[in-house]
């Protein structure tokens, strides 16, 4: 009886390892801040998606935070900059603010212009979709790198605020902090600027800028120091 139980346990464990090899469904997203200033990441899960459990947090220069991603999750991430709390306790950011007056965005979208990173982990055959979205403008350089697998990285690694056309530039205290997009559904002068600078990004609603990968692990870096 003991021998039979042991044999059954070994067989069951073998099936478990076959169906669930290490890391197959343990999906992670590591967010790293290589900017010279603090960034407050924000997450918005898509309607009907499994929620990505996270609380509002700040990343100081050089810091990272790894999030566990549910198997069926899709949504967007972005970085907020120049954030502060006023004397009434209201939290707000100059770029990427979601209007909740708290560090947690609680299901709210950001105010443009903002650099968005979109993910869809709902693809069939464990194929995930990801892309950089500049349809609503730009506020931070960002790069997404799959970890493992023969997959392509994508991003907009250049600081477009420094080269943004004057009529599109958002100025705060004499500094360029964001770059606006003037049209979202079709190509125009602003989308041409974004596409020229970041050819792999999606710059208007019907633009193609999607990447796919079977890797369960991704690194999202604000202000990447290189294209790697």
N, C-alpha and C positions, 0 to 999 in steps of 0.2 A: 504493500500500500504506500509506504514511504517512497519507494523507488518509483512507483507510477506517478505520484504527486510531483516528485523531483523532475521526472522526464517531461511531464506536462508543463511545469513551470519553465523549463529550459526552452521548450517548443514555443510557448506563449511569448517569452522574452525575445526569441528569434524573430517571430512574426512582428512584434512591436518595433524591433530595430529595422526590419525591412520596410515597414510602412512609414515609420517615423524616424528616419536617420537624423543624426545630430544636426540641429539647426534648421531642418527643413521647414517647419512651421513656426519656428521662433524668429519672427521677423523683427528687425530693429532698424531704427533710424537715428544715426548719431549726428547731432547738430554741433558744429564747431564755429567759434568766433575768432577769426584771425584779423578782425578790424582793430584799429588802435583805440577804439571807444567801445562802450557797453552797448550790446544789442539785446532787445527783449523779443525772443521768438514768440510767435503766435500760431495757433493751429485752428482750423475750421474743418470739421468733418462734414462730408456731403450728406444731403438728406437721404435717409434710409440706410446709411452706412453704419457699420459697427463703430461705436465711439472710440476715439483715441484718447485714453485717459491721461490727462496732463493738467498740471496747474501752472499758472503764470510764473515765469521765472526769467531771470536776467542772466546773460552770459558776459562776464568780464572778458577783456582781451586775453586770448589764449585758452579760455575755458571751453569745455565740451559737456554735452549732456546726451545720454542715450535713452531713447523712448522705445518701449515695446509696442509693436504695431499689430493689431488684430488681423487674422487671416483675410477677412472681408472688410477692408477699409479703403475708402477713397476720400480725398480732401485736399486742402491747400495749406501751405505754410508760408510764413513771411517773417521778416525782421522789422521791429519797430526801433526807431532811433530818437535820440534827444528827448527821452522820457523823464518825467518829473512828477512829484506830488505837491500840490499847492497847500496853502494853510488850512483849507477845508477838508483835506484828505483826498481830493480828487486826483486820480492818476490820468495823465495824458501824454501823448507823444507827438512830436512835430511831424514825423512820417510814419505811416503804417498804423495810425491810431484806429481803434475799432469802436470808439464812442461809448464804452461801457463805464468809464470813470474808474475802472479797476484794472489791476494787472491782468486778470483773466478776461479773455474776450467773450467767453460764454456764448458761443454760436454767432457772433457778429462778424461781418465782413470788414475789411480795412478800408479806410478812405484813400482813394488814389491821390497822387501817384505812388505805386508800390510795386516792388518786384515780387512776383508770386512763384512758388514752386508747387506744381500739381502732381499728385500721385493717385494711381488707381490700382489697388491690389486685388481687384475683383475679377481680373482676367482669367480665362479658362486655361487649363494646363499649367497653372502656376506662373503664367506670364504676367508681369507687372508693367504698367505704363507710367511714364514720368516725363515731365517737360518743364521748361522755364517759360513763364507767362509774363510778357511785357505788354499785354493788351491794355492794362491799366497804368502803364508808365513804369518808372524805375526809381528806386531809392537806395538799393544796396547791390553791390556785386555779389554773385552767388554761383556756386558750382555743385553739381550732384554727381557723385561717383559711386557706381555699384561696386560692392566688395565681393569678388569672386565671380567666376563665369566670364565668358568672352563677350562683355557688354560695353557699350559706349558711354562715356561720361558726357555730360552736357552742362552748359552754364552760360552766364554772362559775366565774365571775370573782370572786365574793364570797368573803371569808375566812370560811368556815363555822365555823372553830375558835372565832372570837370570839363567835359566836352559838349555838353548839352547846348543846343541853340538858345540864344538869349530869350526868345519868345516862349520857350518851353520850360525854362529854368524856374524852380521854386527857390527863393532866397530867404534865408533866415539869419538875422544878425550879420548881414553882409557875406554869408557863405551859401554856396549852392548845395542844397540838401536833397533835391529830388528833380526828376525830369518828367514832364507831363507828356501824355499821348493825346493828340487832338482828334483822333478817329479810331474807333474800335472795331467796326464791321468791315472795313475795306481799306486797301492801301492808300496812304497819303504821305505828305512830307515827313511827318513824325515817325510813321512806321518804317519809311525808307531809312531814316537815321538809325532806328533801333536795329533793323535787319542788317544794315551795313556793319554796325559795330558788333552785333551778336547774331551771327547767321543761323545758329542752331536754335534760337528762341522763337517762340510763337508770338507774333507782334500784332495780329488782328484776328478777328473771330474765325475766319475761314482759312487762316494760315496753317501750314503743316509744320509742326515742330515736335512731333511725338517720338519718344524712344521707348523700347521695350527690353525687358530682361527677366530672366528667371531667378536671379539672385534674391535671397530674402533680406539682404543687408545693404543699407545705403548710407553714405556720408554726405551731409549737406553742409557746405562751408560758406560762411559769410566772409567776404573780402579775401578770397583765395589768393595765395601768393604766387601761384602759377596755374597753368592749365592742367595740372596733374592732380 
